[in-house]
């Protein structure tokens, strides 16, 4: 049974920072690409960022580029999302995911096999 457990969400003022963490139980974590997606009320789940299995490549949504940084620690089986300069449009439930998307498809949710339960991020203006 693969488990992904997110933590680090909460309430922050606009312009502030949060660091999300995702702990993976999967034995083959180190061979999976990892990603963060988010879903706001009434909206579809959208891509935020992904990182390749060895951390050599990362990909970001235009809306978070330059503000968010994804990283991973394959020894600890964890992936992180550092979120800086949070904006009023960033609040959502943030989901951690793992899988093996084909090249140039890392932003497509359908290629990911496992999902966490999500962690809520709220930004006050």
Secondary structure, DSSP 4 states (H G I P E B T S, - for coil): ---EEEE--EEEETT--EEEEEEE--TTGGGSEEEEEEE-TTS--EEEEEE-TTSS-EEE-TTTTTTEEEEEETTTTEEEEEE-S--TT--EEEEEEEE-PPTT-TT-GGGEEEE---EEEEEE-
